[in-house]
Amino acid sequence: MHSDDLGMRFGGDHPTDRRRHRLAVALCREAGILDAPGVVHEEAPGPLPDAVLERVFAPAFVRAVRRYSVTPVLAAAPEAAQWGIGGDNNAYEGMHDDSARACAACHVAAVAVGEGRARSALVPAGGAHHGQANRAHGFGIYNETAVAIGALRDAGVGRVAYIDLDVHHGNGTQWMFYDEPDVLTVSVHESGRHLFPGSGFAAETGGAGAPGSAVNVPLPPFAGDEVYRRAMDAVVVPVVRAFAPGAIVAQCGVDHHHADPLSHMLTTMPLYPELWDRLLLLADEVCDGRLVALGGGGYEPCTAPPRAWALLAARMAGVAVDVAEPLPESWRRIALDAGCPDPAHGWLEDRGPTPDPARDARALAESDAAIAQTLAVIGRFHPDL
């Protein structure tokens, strides 16, 4: 597990807030998860060298990011837009190093798993998944999930499955590996009809050289816990099982939580231990537990991300957390000091969304239809499902 001293610093009221993973690491520390046998908590490494970045990203793109990072005012020129710099990804001094350090953490974690020095690894600050090989996108400069996948392959892992649970479609990662038959990308997300980045439809199934290598489950707004259980059990688990990867990279965003300001989904805290259990059981079954877990989205930094990712860390470390017990009071003080107005008292404490039986019934029916459509489409490539 890597340090909390990572993340982008876009500033202002930008939704990216480093408190989400800092509080997750703090909760791991205060709950004793980092003291469990076999757990190694590493400090954040320095920036990933350009030579390694350029195995994943276009050298001209890396040079451009460096240029705007040194002299941010240059990003005011229209040409910066071709690199995705500006708007959500505003240039600032140190931008390259911040993104390259997060990439380095993902790279180190993946190499450790790929070489067998670690069974699994968690980078709570990792998970940027929208960027392309030559363009920043969606709160991310360099695509950290692609770095982790590439590092596993460079370490000798022949087939890698990528599971994306973030509420936003993992478009960058999908397109970067769309023609790679040895990389399976599976994304469960709110439909692009309603949410950024506007992609991730069931018909996106892989390029001409890799048919069936992309699997998408686009869910309707207001989908909740039961929908995510069904998507995991009906699509994610059987597809990855059939692919038989040598390792899994998982993007574990929790921005589908009902309190998140950037989506319309309605999951709750009690779902997340179930998701992590399904994920870890799958990794145990198909690749001897070789899992690189990354954080991802979660834009209400005091609510779901810290507890969800600490519970993921506990399960990966084999630490039994009694979710009926209160959270450590020492962590609540840390959260208060970090500006969280009313930190949760319990691991799964959650008021939940406002009940609306008609809304929930409609979302469940539309979700079942979406899952059925995905299964029908991918059945052409995975007939045993």
Secondary structure as the mmCIF struct_conf table of DSSP 4:
data_model
#
loop_
_struct_conf.conf_type_id
_struct_conf.id
_struct_conf.beg_label_comp_id
_struct_conf.beg_label_asym_id
_struct_conf.beg_label_seq_id
_struct_conf.end_label_comp_id
_struct_conf.end_label_asym_id
_struct_conf.end_label_seq_id
STRN STRN1 HIS A 2 HIS A 2
BEND BEND1 ASP A 4 ASP A 4
TURN_TY1_P TURN_TY1_P1 GLY A 12 ASP A 13
BEND BEND2 PRO A 15 PRO A 15
TURN_TY1_P TURN_TY1_P2 ARG A 18 ARG A 18
HELX_RH_AL_P HELX_RH_AL_P1 ARG A 19 GLU A 30
TURN_TY1_P TURN_TY1_P3 ALA A 31 GLY A 32
HELX_RH_3T_P HELX_RH_3T_P1 ILE A 33 ASP A 35
BEND BEND3 ALA A 36 ALA A 36
TURN_TY1_P TURN_TY1_P4 PRO A 37 GLY A 38
STRN STRN2 GLU A 42 GLU A 42
HELX_LH_PP_P HELX_LH_PP_P1 GLU A 43 ALA A 44
HELX_LH_PP_P HELX_LH_PP_P2 PRO A 47 PRO A 49
HELX_RH_AL_P HELX_RH_AL_P2 ASP A 50 LEU A 53
TURN_TY1_P TURN_TY1_P5 GLU A 54 VAL A 56
BEND BEND4 PHE A 57 PHE A 57
HELX_RH_AL_P HELX_RH_AL_P3 PRO A 59 VAL A 70
HELX_RH_3T_P HELX_RH_3T_P2 PRO A 72 ALA A 76
BEND BEND5 ALA A 77 ALA A 77
HELX_RH_3T_P HELX_RH_3T_P3 PRO A 78 TRP A 83
TURN_TY1_P TURN_TY1_P6 GLY A 84 GLY A 84
STRN STRN3 GLY A 86 GLY A 86
TURN_TY1_P TURN_TY1_P7 GLY A 87 ASP A 88
STRN STRN4 ASN A 89 ASN A 89
TURN_TY1_P TURN_TY1_P8 GLU A 93 GLY A 94
HELX_RH_AL_P HELX_RH_AL_P4 MET A 95 GLY A 114
TURN_TY1_P TURN_TY1_P9 GLU A 115 GLY A 116
BEND BEND6 ARG A 117 ARG A 117
BEND BEND7 ARG A 119 ARG A 119
STRN STRN5 SER A 120 VAL A 123
TURN_TY1_P TURN_TY1_P10 PRO A 124 ALA A 125
STRN STRN6 GLN A 132 GLN A 132
TURN_TY1_P TURN_TY1_P11 ALA A 133 ASN A 134
STRN STRN7 ARG A 135 ARG A 135
STRN STRN8 HIS A 137 HIS A 137
TURN_TY1_P TURN_TY1_P12 GLY A 138 PHE A 139
STRN STRN9 GLY A 140 GLY A 140
BEND BEND8 ILE A 141 TYR A 142
HELX_RH_AL_P HELX_RH_AL_P5 GLU A 144 ASP A 154
TURN_TY1_P TURN_TY1_P13 ALA A 155 GLY A 156
BEND BEND9 GLY A 158 GLY A 158
STRN STRN10 VAL A 160 ASP A 164
BEND BEND10 ASP A 166 HIS A 168
HELX_RH_AL_P HELX_RH_AL_P6 ASN A 171 MET A 176
TURN_TY1_P TURN_TY1_P14 PHE A 177 ASP A 179
TURN_TY1_P TURN_TY1_P15 PRO A 181 ASP A 182
STRN STRN11 VAL A 183 GLU A 190
TURN_TY1_P TURN_TY1_P16 GLY A 192 HIS A 194
BEND BEND11 LEU A 195 LEU A 195
TURN_TY1_P TURN_TY1_P17 PHE A 196 PRO A 197
TURN_TY1_P TURN_TY1_P18 ALA A 202 ALA A 203
TURN_TY1_P TURN_TY1_P19 ALA A 208 GLY A 209
BEND BEND12 ALA A 210 ALA A 210
TURN_TY1_P TURN_TY1_P20 PRO A 211 GLY A 212
STRN STRN12 ALA A 214 LEU A 219
HELX_LH_PP_P HELX_LH_PP_P3 PRO A 220 PRO A 220
TURN_TY1_P TURN_TY1_P21 PRO A 221 PHE A 222
HELX_RH_AL_P HELX_RH_AL_P7 ASP A 225 ALA A 231
HELX_RH_PI_P HELX_RH_PI_P1 MET A 232 VAL A 236
HELX_RH_AL_P HELX_RH_AL_P8 VAL A 237 PHE A 243
BEND BEND13 GLY A 246 GLY A 246
STRN STRN13 ALA A 247 GLN A 251
TURN_TY1_P TURN_TY1_P22 ASP A 255 HIS A 256
STRN STRN14 HIS A 257 HIS A 257
TURN_TY1_P TURN_TY1_P23 HIS A 258 ALA A 259
TURN_TY1_P TURN_TY1_P24 PRO A 261 LEU A 262
STRN STRN15 THR A 267 THR A 267
TURN_TY1_P TURN_TY1_P25 MET A 269 PRO A 270
HELX_RH_AL_P HELX_RH_AL_P9 LEU A 271 CYS A 287
TURN_TY1_P TURN_TY1_P26 ASP A 288 GLY A 289
STRN STRN16 LEU A 291 LEU A 294
BEND BEND14 TYR A 299 GLU A 300
TURN_TY1_P TURN_TY1_P27 PRO A 301 THR A 303
HELX_RH_AL_P HELX_RH_AL_P10 ALA A 304 ALA A 317
TURN_TY1_P TURN_TY1_P28 GLY A 318 GLY A 318
TURN_TY1_P TURN_TY1_P29 VAL A 323 ALA A 324
BEND BEND15 GLU A 325 GLU A 325
STRN STRN17 PRO A 326 PRO A 326
HELX_LH_PP_P HELX_LH_PP_P4 LEU A 327 PRO A 328
HELX_RH_AL_P HELX_RH_AL_P11 GLU A 329 ASP A 337
TURN_TY1_P TURN_TY1_P30 ALA A 338 GLY A 339
BEND BEND16 PRO A 341 ASP A 342
BEND BEND17 HIS A 345 HIS A 345
STRN STRN18 GLY A 346 GLY A 346
TURN_TY1_P TURN_TY1_P31 TRP A 347 LEU A 348
BEND BEND18 PRO A 353 PRO A 353
HELX_LH_PP_P HELX_LH_PP_P5 THR A 354 PRO A 355
HELX_RH_AL_P HELX_RH_AL_P12 PRO A 357 ILE A 378
TURN_TY1_P TURN_TY1_P32 GLY A 379 PHE A 381
TURN_TY1_P TURN_TY1_P33 PRO A 383 ASP A 384
#
